[in-house]
Amino acid sequence: MRPVKLVSNPPNPFESEYREFLEPPPSVRVQIYEDDTRSILSHNDSPDLAFRWSVNPYRGCFHACAYCYARPTHEYLGFGAGTDFESKLVVKRDAAALLREAFLKPSWRGELVVFSGATDCYQPVEASLGLTRACLEVCAEFRNPVAIITKAALILRDLDLLRRLHEEAAIRVFLSIPFADDLMARKVEPQAPSVTKRLATLKTIAEAGIPAGISIAPVIPGLNDDHIFEILQKARDAGARTAFYSLLRLPGSVEAVFLERMEAAFPDRILKIAHRLQDMRGGRLNTSRFFDRHRGQGAYGEMLDQLFLTAKRKAGFPEDAEPTMPTTFRRPQPEQIGLF
C-alpha cells in the first residue's frame, strides 16, 4: 500500500457546514488522510468468524470505543493505537470503484460481504463522504448479499438502499449495543451515538421490514455482564430477530489503551474486570487462539454462555437459527455497466 497522505484544504467561503454535537465535543482535532490502496475486499480466513469477506471504507474510528480490537491496525500506518486511532482517520476514496472491479472478476462468486469487519462504516465522516453508501450501491447493482454492523443512526440515511438490497438481494443489519444505559456507554464509547438512539435506529430498520439483529460486543466481565438480559429485552422489543455476543478482546496495544481508560472511568471496577478476564483466560488478559478469543473458559465463561442463552430465550428471540444468506449475485449486462 502507498503511504497515506494528509488531506488539507483552505476554508471554502461559499460553503457552511456544521455538526451539532449532542454530547461534549471531542478533545482532539480530527484529521483526514487518504489511502491509495488498490483493493477493497479484505479476506478473512479465521475459522471462528462467520464470513470470509469484508469492506472497510475507513481506517480508524471517531467513536473512540476504549475496547476496539482494530486499534493496532493504525500502528501499521505509523500512527498510534490511542487518540491517533480516533482522530487521524484514513479514507479510501476509490472504495466503490475498487469494489466494482472486484465484482467484475470471474473469480468472484457473490459471497456475503460484511460492512465493516474493523471500524464503523457509518462513523460521522461518512455523512459527508458517502463511501459506504457508494459501496452499497455497487452491492445492490450486482445483487450481492450484505451484512452491516454499526453503532450509528446515520445508517437510516440509506434506508432506501437497504430496502432495495432486501428486495433484490439479501441483507442483515446488526446494531452494536454492549451497554444497557447511556451513562456507562458514554464512559466507554465516548463519541458513539447513545444507546437510546441505537435502539431507536434498530426499531426503524426492523419496522422497514429489514432483518435486524443485536451485537453485544464486547461483554466486559465485571462491567456490563449484568446488562445482558436488559439489552436483549430492549433489542427484542425494538424488533431484533437475532443476537450474538463476544467477550472482550485486548490484542496488542488495545490492552494498554483499555486499562488506562477504564482505570480513569471506573477505578472501583478495574481490578474486578482484570481478575475475571484472567479467570477465563488461564491467568492472561487476552488470548489469540481461534474460538477461545471470543468466549471465556472455565466456570465463569460457561456461566456467561448460559446467561446469554437464558436471557435470549426469555426475551423471546426465535429458537431457530437464522437461514443461510441466499446466493443472489449476478453481473449486469455489458450495456448496463456502460451506463455508469
C-alpha positions as CSV (number, residue, x, y, z in Angstrom):
1,M,0.0,0.0,0.0
2,R,1.2,3.5,-0.8
3,P,1.8,5.9,2.1
4,V,-1.3,7.7,3.3
5,K,-1.4,11.4,2.7
6,L,-3.0,14.2,4.7
7,V,-5.9,15.9,3.1
8,S,-5.6,19.6,3.6
9,N,-7.8,22.3,2.1
10,P,-8.3,26.0,2.9
11,P,-11.7,27.1,4.2
12,N,-14.3,27.4,1.4
13,P,-16.1,30.8,1.8
14,F,-19.1,29.6,-0.2
15,E,-19.9,26.6,2.0
16,S,-21.1,26.5,5.5
17,E,-21.2,23.1,7.2
18,Y,-21.6,22.3,10.9
19,R,-22.2,19.3,13.1
20,E,-24.4,19.7,16.1
21,F,-22.9,17.8,19.0
22,L,-25.5,16.3,21.3
23,E,-22.7,15.4,23.6
24,P,-19.5,17.3,24.6
25,P,-17.2,17.9,21.6
26,P,-14.2,15.6,21.0
27,S,-11.0,16.6,22.9
28,V,-8.7,16.1,19.8
29,R,-8.7,17.6,16.4
30,V,-9.8,15.2,13.6
31,Q,-7.5,14.9,10.6
32,I,-8.4,13.1,7.4
33,Y,-5.9,11.2,5.3
34,E,-6.3,9.4,2.0
35,D,-5.5,5.8,1.4
36,D,-4.4,4.9,-2.1
37,T,-4.9,1.2,-1.7
38,R,-5.7,-0.7,-4.9
39,S,-8.0,-3.3,-3.3
40,I,-11.0,-3.0,-1.0
41,L,-12.2,-6.6,-0.2
42,S,-10.5,-7.9,2.9
43,H,-10.2,-11.7,3.0
44,N,-10.7,-13.4,6.4
45,D,-9.5,-16.9,6.9
46,S,-10.3,-17.1,10.6
47,P,-12.3,-20.3,11.3
48,D,-14.2,-18.7,14.2
49,L,-15.8,-16.0,12.1
50,A,-19.0,-16.5,10.0
51,F,-17.8,-14.5,7.0
52,R,-14.9,-14.5,4.6
53,W,-15.1,-11.0,3.0
54,S,-15.4,-7.6,4.4
55,V,-15.3,-4.0,3.2
56,N,-13.8,-1.2,5.4
57,P,-14.1,2.2,3.7
58,Y,-12.4,3.9,6.7
59,R,-9.4,3.2,8.9
60,G,-9.6,4.5,12.4
61,C,-12.9,5.4,14.1
62,F,-14.2,8.6,15.6
63,H,-16.4,6.7,18.1
64,A,-13.3,6.2,20.3
65,C,-14.5,3.0,21.9
66,A,-11.9,2.1,24.5
67,Y,-12.1,-1.6,23.8
68,C,-11.9,-1.5,19.9
69,Y,-9.9,-4.5,18.8
70,A,-9.0,-2.7,15.5
71,R,-6.8,-0.1,17.2
72,P,-3.5,-1.9,16.4
73,T,-4.2,-1.7,12.7
74,H,-3.5,2.0,12.9
75,E,0.1,1.2,14.0
76,Y,0.7,-0.4,10.6
77,L,0.3,3.1,9.1
78,G,2.8,4.7,11.5
79,F,0.1,6.1,13.8
80,G,-0.7,5.3,17.4
81,A,-3.4,3.0,18.7
82,G,-4.8,5.5,21.2
83,T,-6.0,9.0,20.3
84,D,-4.5,8.7,16.8
85,F,-6.9,5.9,16.1
86,E,-9.9,8.1,16.8
87,S,-8.6,11.4,15.4
88,K,-6.4,10.5,12.4
89,L,-9.0,8.9,10.1
90,V,-7.9,7.3,6.8
91,V,-10.4,7.2,4.0
92,K,-10.5,5.1,0.8
93,R,-12.0,7.4,-1.7
94,D,-11.9,4.8,-4.5
95,A,-13.7,2.2,-2.4
96,A,-16.8,1.9,-4.7
97,A,-14.8,1.7,-7.9
98,L,-12.5,-0.9,-6.4
99,L,-15.5,-3.0,-5.2
100,R,-17.0,-2.8,-8.7
101,E,-13.7,-4.1,-10.2
102,A,-13.6,-7.0,-7.7
103,F,-17.2,-8.0,-8.5
104,L,-16.5,-8.0,-12.2
105,K,-13.7,-10.5,-11.9
106,P,-14.7,-14.0,-13.0
107,S,-13.3,-15.4,-9.7
108,W,-15.9,-13.5,-7.6
109,R,-18.8,-15.8,-6.7
110,G,-21.1,-13.5,-4.9
111,E,-20.3,-14.4,-1.3
112,L,-21.5,-12.4,1.6
113,V,-19.7,-9.1,2.2
114,V,-19.7,-7.6,5.7
115,F,-19.5,-3.8,6.4
116,S,-17.4,-3.4,8.4
117,G,-15.0,-6.0,9.7
118,A,-13.0,-3.5,11.6
119,T,-14.1,0.1,12.0
120,D,-17.6,1.5,11.9
121,C,-18.7,2.2,8.3
122,Y,-21.2,4.8,9.4
123,Q,-19.0,6.9,11.6
124,P,-19.6,10.7,11.2
125,V,-17.2,11.2,8.3
126,E,-19.5,9.0,6.2
127,A,-22.1,11.8,6.4
128,S,-20.0,14.0,4.1
129,L,-18.0,11.4,2.1
130,G,-20.7,8.8,1.4
131,L,-18.2,6.0,0.7
132,T,-20.2,3.3,2.5
133,R,-23.4,4.3,0.5
134,A,-21.4,4.2,-2.8
135,C,-20.2,0.7,-2.0
136,L,-23.7,-0.5,-1.0
137,E,-25.0,0.9,-4.3
138,V,-22.5,-1.4,-6.1
139,C,-23.7,-4.3,-4.0
140,A,-27.3,-3.5,-5.0
141,E,-26.3,-3.2,-8.7
142,F,-24.7,-6.7,-8.5
143,R,-27.3,-8.1,-6.1
144,N,-24.5,-9.2,-3.7
145,P,-25.6,-10.3,-0.2
146,V,-24.6,-7.8,2.5
147,A,-24.4,-7.7,6.3
148,I,-23.8,-4.5,8.2
149,I,-22.6,-3.9,11.8
150,T,-22.8,-0.4,13.2
151,K,-23.5,1.8,16.2
152,A,-24.6,4.8,14.1
153,A,-28.0,6.2,13.4
154,L,-26.6,7.6,10.2
155,I,-27.5,4.2,8.6
156,L,-31.1,5.5,8.4
157,R,-30.0,7.9,5.7
158,D,-29.6,4.8,3.4
159,L,-32.9,3.2,4.3
160,D,-34.0,3.3,0.7
161,L,-30.9,1.4,-0.3
162,L,-31.3,-1.2,2.5
163,R,-34.8,-1.8,1.3
164,R,-33.6,-2.3,-2.3
165,L,-30.9,-4.8,-1.1
166,H,-33.6,-6.7,0.9
167,E,-35.9,-6.9,-2.1
168,E,-33.4,-7.7,-4.8
169,A,-30.5,-9.4,-2.9
170,A,-30.1,-10.2,0.8
171,I,-29.2,-8.1,3.8
172,R,-28.9,-8.2,7.6
173,V,-28.2,-5.3,9.8
174,F,-26.8,-5.6,13.3
175,L,-26.7,-2.7,15.8
176,S,-23.8,-3.0,18.2
177,I,-25.2,-2.3,21.7
178,P,-23.0,-3.6,24.5
179,F,-24.5,-1.5,27.3
180,A,-28.0,-1.1,28.7
181,D,-27.7,2.6,29.8
182,D,-26.4,5.7,28.2
183,L,-24.3,6.8,31.1
184,M,-22.0,3.8,31.2
185,A,-21.8,3.6,27.4
186,R,-20.7,7.3,27.2
187,K,-17.7,6.5,29.5
188,V,-16.6,3.6,27.4
189,E,-17.7,4.7,23.9
190,P,-17.4,8.5,24.3
191,Q,-18.2,9.6,20.8
192,A,-20.6,6.9,19.7
193,P,-24.4,7.5,19.4
194,S,-26.3,6.9,22.7
195,V,-27.8,3.5,23.5
196,T,-31.2,5.2,23.3
197,K,-30.5,6.4,19.7
198,R,-29.2,3.0,18.7
199,L,-32.3,1.2,19.9
200,A,-34.5,3.7,18.1
201,T,-32.4,3.1,14.9
202,L,-32.9,-0.7,15.3
203,K,-36.6,-0.2,15.7
204,T,-36.8,1.9,12.5
205,I,-34.8,-0.6,10.5
206,A,-36.9,-3.6,11.8
207,E,-40.2,-1.7,11.1
208,A,-39.0,-1.2,7.5
209,G,-39.0,-5.0,7.1
210,I,-35.2,-5.4,7.0
211,P,-33.8,-8.3,9.0
212,A,-32.2,-6.7,12.1
213,G,-30.2,-8.1,15.0
214,I,-28.2,-7.1,18.1
215,S,-24.5,-7.5,18.8
216,I,-23.5,-7.4,22.4
217,A,-19.8,-6.9,21.7
218,P,-17.9,-6.8,23.8
219,V,-19.1,-8.3,27.1
220,I,-16.7,-6.9,29.7
221,P,-16.8,-9.1,32.8
222,G,-17.3,-7.1,35.9
223,L,-18.7,-4.1,34.0
224,N,-21.6,-4.9,31.6
225,D,-22.1,-8.7,32.0
226,D,-25.2,-7.9,34.2
227,H,-26.6,-5.8,31.3
228,I,-27.2,-8.8,29.0
229,F,-30.8,-9.5,29.9
230,E,-31.9,-5.8,29.7
231,I,-30.1,-5.3,26.4
232,L,-31.7,-8.4,24.8
233,Q,-35.1,-7.5,26.1
234,K,-34.9,-3.9,24.8
235,A,-33.5,-5.1,21.4
236,R,-36.2,-7.7,21.0
237,D,-38.9,-5.1,21.8
238,A,-37.3,-2.9,19.1
239,G,-37.7,-5.7,16.6
240,A,-34.3,-7.6,16.6
241,R,-34.7,-11.1,15.3
242,T,-31.3,-12.5,16.2
243,A,-28.5,-11.8,18.7
244,F,-24.9,-12.7,19.4
245,Y,-22.3,-11.8,22.0
246,S,-18.5,-11.7,22.1
247,L,-16.1,-11.5,25.1
248,L,-13.7,-8.5,25.4
249,R,-10.6,-8.9,23.3
250,L,-7.4,-7.0,24.2
251,P,-4.9,-7.7,21.4
252,G,-1.6,-5.8,21.3
253,S,-1.8,-2.1,22.2
254,V,-5.6,-2.4,22.9
255,E,-4.8,-3.7,26.4
256,A,-2.9,-0.6,27.4
257,V,-5.5,1.8,26.0
258,F,-8.4,-0.1,27.6
259,L,-6.8,-0.4,31.0
260,E,-5.8,3.2,31.1
261,R,-9.2,4.5,30.2
262,M,-11.2,2.0,32.4
263,E,-9.0,2.9,35.4
264,A,-9.9,6.5,34.9
265,A,-13.6,5.9,34.3
266,F,-14.2,3.0,36.7
267,P,-11.4,3.0,39.3
268,D,-13.5,0.8,41.6
269,R,-14.1,-1.9,39.0
270,I,-10.8,-2.2,37.1
271,L,-9.3,-4.9,39.4
272,K,-12.6,-6.9,39.1
273,I,-12.6,-6.6,35.3
274,A,-8.9,-7.8,35.1
275,H,-9.4,-10.7,37.6
276,R,-12.4,-12.0,35.8
277,L,-10.7,-11.9,32.4
278,Q,-7.7,-13.7,33.9
279,D,-10.0,-16.3,35.4
280,M,-11.5,-17.0,31.9
281,R,-8.1,-17.0,30.1
282,G,-5.7,-19.0,32.1
283,G,-4.3,-16.1,34.0
284,R,-3.9,-13.8,31.0
285,L,-6.0,-10.8,30.0
286,N,-6.1,-11.9,26.3
287,T,-5.8,-14.9,24.1
288,S,-5.4,-15.0,20.3
289,R,-6.5,-18.7,19.9
290,F,-9.3,-19.1,17.5
291,F,-12.7,-19.7,19.2
292,D,-11.2,-19.1,22.6
293,R,-10.7,-15.4,21.9
294,H,-14.4,-14.8,21.6
295,R,-15.5,-16.9,24.6
296,G,-14.4,-17.3,28.1
297,Q,-13.1,-20.6,29.6
298,G,-13.8,-22.2,33.0
299,A,-16.8,-21.8,35.3
300,Y,-17.3,-18.1,34.6
301,G,-17.1,-18.5,30.9
302,E,-19.7,-21.2,31.0
303,M,-21.9,-19.0,33.2
304,L,-21.7,-16.2,30.6
305,D,-22.8,-18.6,27.8
306,Q,-25.7,-19.9,29.9
307,L,-26.7,-16.4,30.9
308,F,-26.8,-15.2,27.3
309,L,-28.8,-18.2,26.1
310,T,-31.3,-17.9,29.0
311,A,-31.7,-14.2,28.6
312,K,-32.2,-14.6,24.8
313,R,-34.9,-17.2,25.3
314,K,-36.7,-15.1,28.0
315,A,-36.6,-12.0,25.8
316,G,-38.4,-14.0,23.1
317,F,-35.8,-14.4,20.4
318,P,-36.7,-17.2,17.9
319,E,-35.1,-20.6,18.8
320,D,-34.5,-21.5,15.1
321,A,-31.1,-20.5,13.6
322,E,-31.1,-17.7,11.0
323,P,-31.4,-19.1,7.5
324,T,-28.3,-19.1,5.3
325,M,-28.0,-16.0,3.2
326,P,-29.2,-16.8,-0.4
327,T,-27.0,-16.6,-3.4
328,T,-28.4,-13.7,-5.4
329,F,-25.3,-12.3,-7.1
330,R,-25.4,-11.5,-10.8
331,R,-23.3,-9.4,-13.1
332,P,-25.1,-6.7,-15.1
333,Q,-25.1,-7.0,-18.8
334,P,-22.3,-5.0,-20.5
335,E,-24.7,-2.4,-21.8
336,Q,-25.9,-1.8,-18.3
337,I,-22.4,-1.4,-17.0
338,G,-21.7,1.2,-19.6
339,L,-24.4,3.5,-18.2
340,F,-22.3,4.1,-15.1
